[in-house]
Every structure is written in structure tokens, then in C-alpha cells.
């Protein structure tokens, strides 16, 4: 659980530590600036940060890291896994 860090930082850390599966759970919804699990918490980002984060996440996925989102509203082109599927 990482709060207050950019997606790029957290994913880079996980890759450097050798994690082969990374799940984005409760992360920013790039569509409206909220966190899908708590829409009261806003993610304030610039257009450049948004584009950079989306590009970075998708590039990590294309390099073979098993990365997925649990956000049903995500703009990311990575696999979606529901929280229910994740817990089973």
C-alpha cells in the first residue's frame, strides 16, 4: 500500500525488487481524477503527468511484467481483474 507516490515510482520500485506480478488496486482513475475505490480522494495531476504515467505503465506491461488494474474505469491498456477475482 503506497499512498502519496507516483505510479511510476511505485512500479519502478516493484520491478527493481523483482516482483513479477503488480496489481494496481485503488489507484487513480485517470478519467476524472478520483480513486475508484474512494472518489472523495482526488488525484491532482497535470496532463503531462497523466500521459507520462499511462505511457510508463503500459510500457512496463509490454516488457512482460504481469501488471493489471482492478479499476473498472481505467484508461490503461492492461488487463482488468476484479477485486473478487483477485481474492479468489
PyMOL commands that set and color helices and strands:
alter all, ss='L'
color gray80, all
select helices_A, chain A and resi 7-16+47-62+83-87
alter helices_A, ss='H'
color red, helices_A
select strands_A, chain A and resi 21-24+34-35+38-42+66-69+79-80
alter strands_A, ss='S'
color yellow, strands_A
deselect
rebuild
show_as cartoon
